[in-house]
Amino acid sequence: MKNFEIELSEKEFVLFQKIIFKETGISLGNSKKFLVKNRLYRQLLAFNLSSYSDYYRFIQINKTEKTNMLNIITTNETYFFREKSHFSFLQNEIIPFTDNLRVWSAACSIGTEAYSLAMIFQNSNISYEVIGSDINTEVVQKAKMGLYPLKLMDKIPDVYTQNYCLKGKGKHDGWFLVDRILLDNMRFESRNLILPQEDLGLFDVIFLRNVLIYFNAEMKDTVLKNVLLNLKVGGYLIISLTEHIHNLEDYNLKKKHNSIFQKEK
């Protein structure tokens, strides 16, 4: 059976659009039809199903596979020290003026952002706590492991690779492990940002990067308001350089730098 033999109809695509929106708040535009078809095709083969409609019916009765489907759809590419200006902001404008930081990587994927933050804080010799969260349960487990292909080490500054990255040998050749000492001040959890996260407490800095682009205007507003409940007054919200927040006064935010905002009240 070849890929083109099972087509994803417009009607079937709408079904997946709706369930993904209901479960995650993510709005998949029509341009994502090919992505959905390709990412879910292996699941059709795995369960010997002949149509995407059959798979849709299957995930209605199998919660484990529904979670797996959401994991497959919400997996995104990530790497260490992405968007360097944000880490420079931390090093130059926050860390020198504090000895204790609590930071939330609110869409941590496989953990590269959270570990990047921890490396900086650990090397700065300050007290810190980094919480990494993602709706995708599979990437959260990968984040907890902290084991990555060696190619992902390329963007990590030398001072951190020397101190916190352990190259694998034998069966782990071609991989590196993030030093477990960082986990003394970190934890990873599965969290859905369309819901309030009151039990997480307050943070000095929240990274919400490459997240808002996946939501429509209404859901984007919901996610922002939920996340900002966890940001201290005077704390910083950092989004991707390619994302935007309009009507800052609605969120009690003021712009400090490009893609960096401070909570006013």
C-alpha positions in Angstrom: 0.0 0.0 0.0 1.4 3.4 -1.0 0.8 6.8 0.5 -1.3 8.1 -2.5 -3.7 5.2 -2.2 -5.3 6.6 0.9 -6.5 10.2 0.4 -7.7 12.6 3.1 -10.9 14.1 1.9 -12.0 17.6 2.8 -14.8 16.2 5.0 -12.3 14.0 6.9 -9.8 16.9 7.3 -12.6 19.0 8.8 -13.2 16.3 11.4 -9.5 16.4 12.5 -9.5 20.1 12.4 -12.4 20.1 14.9 -11.1 17.5 17.3 -7.6 19.0 17.4 -9.1 22.5 18.1 -11.3 21.0 20.8 -8.5 19.2 22.5 -5.6 21.7 22.1 -7.1 25.0 20.9 -4.8 24.8 17.9 -6.4 26.1 14.7 -5.2 24.1 11.7 -5.7 26.1 8.5 -6.5 24.5 5.2 -2.8 24.7 4.3 -2.2 22.0 6.9 -4.2 19.3 5.2 -1.1 17.7 3.7 0.7 17.8 7.1 -2.2 16.0 8.7 -2.4 13.4 6.0 1.3 12.6 6.0 1.7 12.6 9.8 -1.3 10.3 10.4 -0.7 8.0 7.5 1.5 5.6 9.5 -1.2 5.2 12.1 -3.6 4.0 9.4 -1.0 1.4 8.4 -0.3 0.4 12.0 -3.9 -0.4 12.7 -4.7 -1.8 9.3 -7.3 0.9 8.5 -8.4 1.8 5.0 -9.5 5.4 5.5 -8.9 8.5 7.7 -12.6 8.2 8.7 -11.9 4.8 10.1 -9.0 6.2 12.1 -11.1 9.1 13.3 -13.7 6.7 14.6 -10.9 4.6 16.2 -9.6 7.5 18.3 -13.1 8.2 19.6 -13.0 4.9 21.5 -9.3 4.7 22.2 -8.1 7.5 24.5 -4.5 6.3 24.3 -4.4 6.6 20.5 -6.2 10.0 20.7 -3.4 11.2 22.8 -0.9 9.7 20.4 -2.6 11.4 17.5 -2.4 14.8 19.2 1.3 14.2 20.0 2.0 13.4 16.3 0.2 16.6 15.1 1.8 18.9 17.7 5.4 17.9 17.3 7.5 20.8 16.1 11.2 21.4 15.3 13.2 23.0 18.0 16.9 23.5 19.0 19.0 25.0 21.7 19.5 28.7 22.2 16.9 29.6 19.6 16.6 33.4 19.1 19.8 34.5 20.8 18.5 38.0 21.6 16.2 36.6 24.2 19.0 34.9 26.1 21.2 38.0 25.8 18.3 39.9 27.4 18.3 37.5 30.3 22.1 37.7 30.7 22.4 41.5 30.4 19.2 42.9 31.9 17.8 40.3 34.4 20.4 38.0 35.8 22.8 40.8 37.0 20.0 42.3 39.2 18.7 39.2 40.9 20.0 36.1 42.7 16.8 34.1 42.4 14.7 33.4 39.3 11.7 31.3 38.6 11.1 30.8 34.8 8.4 28.9 32.8 9.1 27.5 29.4 5.5 27.2 28.5 5.8 25.2 25.3 9.1 23.4 25.9 8.8 20.7 23.2 11.7 18.3 23.7 13.2 20.6 26.4 15.9 22.5 24.4 14.6 25.9 25.5 14.3 24.9 29.2 17.8 23.4 29.3 19.2 26.4 27.5 17.8 28.6 30.3 19.1 26.2 33.0 22.6 26.3 31.5 22.7 30.0 31.7 21.4 30.2 35.2 23.6 27.4 36.5 26.6 29.1 35.0 25.6 32.4 36.5 25.6 30.8 39.9 22.2 32.0 40.9 19.3 30.2 42.5 16.7 29.2 40.0 13.8 27.0 39.1 12.8 26.2 35.5 9.5 24.6 34.7 9.1 23.1 31.2 5.6 22.2 30.0 4.0 21.0 26.7 0.7 19.6 25.7 2.5 16.8 23.9 3.2 14.0 26.4 5.7 12.3 24.2 8.1 15.3 23.9 7.7 15.9 27.7 9.2 12.4 28.2 12.0 13.2 25.8 12.7 16.4 27.7 12.9 14.5 31.0 15.5 12.2 29.4 17.6 15.1 28.1 19.2 12.9 25.5 19.7 14.5 22.1 21.3 13.9 18.7 24.9 15.3 18.6 23.9 17.7 15.7 21.8 19.7 18.2 25.0 20.6 20.1 26.1 22.9 17.3 24.2 25.9 18.5 25.1 25.6 22.2 28.0 28.0 23.2 31.2 26.2 24.0 31.2 27.2 27.6 27.9 25.3 28.1 28.9 22.3 26.0 32.0 21.9 28.1 30.2 22.2 31.4 26.8 20.6 30.8 26.9 18.3 27.7 28.1 14.7 28.0 28.9 13.0 24.7 27.7 9.5 24.5 29.9 6.4 23.8 29.1 2.9 22.6 25.4 2.5 21.9 24.9 6.2 22.6 27.6 7.3 20.1 26.2 10.2 18.1 24.1 11.5 21.1 24.8 13.7 24.1 23.2 13.9 27.5 22.5 17.1 29.3 24.2 17.0 32.7 21.7 15.7 35.3 22.9 18.5 37.7 20.5 20.8 35.9 17.5 18.7 36.8 18.0 19.6 40.5 16.3 22.9 39.7 14.0 21.8 36.9 10.9 19.8 36.1 8.9 18.9 33.1 5.1 18.4 32.9 2.3 18.0 30.4 0.1 21.1 30.4 -2.6 22.5 28.2 -2.4 26.2 27.8 -6.0 26.7 26.9 -6.7 25.9 30.6 -5.6 28.1 33.6 -2.6 26.7 35.4 -3.2 28.1 38.9 -1.2 25.4 40.7 2.0 26.4 38.9 2.4 29.6 40.9 4.0 32.8 39.8 7.1 33.3 37.6 9.6 36.1 37.0 9.9 35.2 33.3 7.6 33.2 31.0 8.8 32.0 27.6 5.8 31.6 25.3 7.6 31.3 22.0 6.3 29.9 18.7 2.9 29.1 20.3 0.5 32.0 19.5 0.8 31.4 15.8 -1.1 28.2 16.1 -4.2 29.8 17.6 -7.0 31.9 16.2 -7.7 35.3 17.7 -10.1 34.1 20.3 -8.0 31.2 21.5 -4.8 33.4 21.4 -6.6 35.8 23.8 -7.5 32.9 26.1 -4.0 31.5 26.1 -2.4 34.8 26.8 -4.7 35.6 29.7 -4.2 32.2 31.2 -0.4 32.4 31.0 -0.3 35.9 32.3 -2.1 34.7 35.5 1.2 33.0 36.3 3.4 36.1 35.7 4.5 38.3 38.5 3.8 42.0 38.3 7.1 43.4 36.8 7.9 40.0 35.3 8.6 39.4 31.6 6.7 37.6 28.9 8.9 36.6 26.0 7.3 35.5 22.7 8.9 34.6 19.3 10.5 37.3 17.2 7.9 36.4 14.4 4.9 36.7 16.7 2.9 39.8 17.8 0.6 40.9 20.6 -1.9 43.6 19.8 -3.8 45.8 22.3 -1.1 45.4 25.0 -3.3 47.4 27.4 -5.8 44.5 27.4 -3.1 42.3 29.0 -1.5 44.9 31.3 1.7 44.6 29.3 4.2 47.2 28.0 6.8 46.5 25.4 10.4 46.5 26.6 12.1 45.1 23.5 11.1 43.4 20.3 9.0 40.4 21.4 9.7 41.1 25.1 7.0 42.5 27.4 6.7 43.5 31.0 3.6 43.0 33.2 2.5 46.3 34.7 -0.2 45.3 37.1 
